[in-house]
Structures are given as structure tokens and as C-alpha cells.
């Protein structure tokens, strides 16, 4: 059976290019990001990152934006302020195309929400 070629996400290509341009080794990048050397190598060879905080640290150290490092697209931020969520979703444009790990935490107990709405 023929092996399918592993799809390479923009992150791997961009990470390799930026690290080469900035002359940052995989060991140095691992130390900056707080991950193992093998994790950086995995990212450079096409694995998608599951540690966004590590990618954020690395992007800051490399002097590129988080979204650029992940997607190759520059932020639409103006003066460091992101547009409101309503603006981002109102136009129906793609905000992020790739892999992400999202965690949702319940911040307010339901009883408090009902009370606030006058239902209790």
C-alpha cells in the first residue's frame, strides 16, 4: 500500500524559515518556548502544535506575531488592539483556518444567571 504524503501546514514552513532567518537553533527555540527539543523538531517537520502558550512565547522571541507564525497571515490588529468579536464575526470571513485546542470553562453558575435575568 502506498504511503500518503503528510500534509504540511503553514506553521512548519514558517517556523523553519523564521528560525533560519533569525539563526535560532531548535535547542534554543525549545528553551525559549519551554518545550522539548523533539517538540520543536516535530513542529518543523509538520506536526501541529498543541501548546499555544509555547507558540506565543516563541513568536514573541522570534519577533513575529502569533497568528503569522501559525498561519502565515498578519494580524488585523491596529495599535495592538484586536477588533471586537462582533466585528470579526459580522463579515463572515475566516478568522482562523487550522488546528486549535479550545477550552471553555463555566464562569457563572446557572442559578446566578437565572437570578440576574429575573427568572428566580
N, C-alpha and C positions, 0 to 999 in steps of 0.2 A: 504494500500500500504506500502511495506517495505521501510524503510529509507536506503539509501546507506551510507556506512561509508565514512566520509570525508577523502580524500587522504591527508596524512601528507607529507609535503615537508621536505627535509633535514634541512632547516633553523630552523624549530620549534624544532626539536630534538637536533640539535647542540646548538641552543641558550639556551635551558633548561640545557643541560649538562655543557656548559661553565659557565653559571651563577651559577650553583650549585657548580662547582669546584672552582670558584673564590669567592664564598659566597657573591654574589651580588643579592640583592632583586629586585623584579620588580619595586618597587618605586625608588630605586637607579638607576636602568637601565634607567627608564623613565627620570629621571633628567639628566643623562649623555647624553642621545640621544636627549633630548629636545622634547619628545613626552609625551602623557598622559600615566598614569598607565594602563589604559584599553587597549591602543595600544600594550604595552608590553605583557599583558596577551593574547591579540588576537594573537600576533606573536607566543607566546609559545604554543598556542593551535591549530596552523596550518594555520592562515591567512598569506597570502604572503604580505611582506612589500611593500609599495608604496613610501616610503620616503628613498631613497638611502643615502642621507646625514646623516640621523639619524642612519642608519645601519652602516655607515662608522665611525661615532663618537663612536658608541657602540663597534664596532670591535676593534678600537684603544684602548679604555679604558679597554677592556677585554683582550687585548694582543694577539689577533688573527687577521689574515688577513681578509679583506673584503670578498674575494672570498671563503675562508674557512668557514666563518660564514654563507654565503648564500648557498654554495653548498657542503661543506664538502671536497672539493678538495683544495690542497695547490697551491699557485701561482707558476707559472713557471718563476718568476722573478729572475734575477741574480743581486745581489748587489743593489736591489731596482730599477733596470731599466727594464721596460717591453720590451718584444721583439717587433720589428717593426710590423706594421699591415700586411705588405706583407708576413712576415714570419708566422704570426698566421694563415692567410687565405690560404697560399700556400699549406699546407699539408692536408687541408680538414677536420681537426679534429674539434670536437665540442669545441667551446670557452666557451659557457655558455648554460646551459640547465636549464631553469626555467622561472620565470616571470621577466619581466623588463619593465620599462617605459622609452622610448627613445624620446627625443625631438630634432628635427632638426630645426635649425634656418638658414635663408638665411643670409649669411655674406657679400656677394658681389652682388651688383645689376647686373642683366644680361647685361645691356649696358656696364658696365666696363669689363665684361668677354669677350664680343664680341670684344671690342676695344683692349683688351690685345692679342687676337688671330688674330688681324689684319683684322677682318671682317667689321669694320666700317671705 
